[in-house]
Amino acid sequence: MHELSLITAMMDLILKDAQSRGIRKITRVELKVGEFSGAYPHALREAFAVASRGTPMEGAELVIEEVPAELRCRECGAVFRPSETGWACPSCRSQNVLLQGGLELEIQSYHGRDGDVGQGRSGQGYSSGEQEEG
């Protein structure tokens, strides 16, 4: 289950950033996981439950946005989802396509609070390099 190593690496990034911002308790983690990322959301959830024990993330809500695969035809520009019949463009039948969505495996944001549980400002977090206002 490589999801355990993936979630552990993501947790390390979040905890390092949270520590630099004075956030001591993580209450919510939001991830974006693509259909073709190679990571299974249910396995990430299980790995998070195990890996977060005894850390500032223990008990945090894990929210996973699942991103469907999306293809773009290089011939006609049509955007479509791969189907059971393959990756051929449904408009022009070309197989000259580009996978433009569904490979994501990203930390979208995290939320937490400074101080001990129940104290401090709730709603602090990190998203795309910006700290939210409390």
BELPE-V257325 format. One line per field, one symbol per residue. ss: DSSP state (h for helix, s for strand, l for the rest). phi: phi as a letter, one per 20 degrees, with the letter a starting at -180 (. if undefined). A space follows every 50 residues. Layout:
BEGIN
ss = ???
phi = ???
END
This chain:
BEGIN
ss = llhhhhhhhhhhhhhhhhhhllllssssssssssllllllhhhhhhhhhh hlllllllllsssssssllsssslllllssllsllsllllllllllssss slllsssssssssllllllllllssssllsslll
phi = .ffffffffffgffffffffdmedcedbcdddcfgdfndegfffffffff fegmdfegnffdddeedffbdcffednfdbefcfepdfffecmfdeccfd bodfbceeabcabemfgncneenfacblndeffe
END
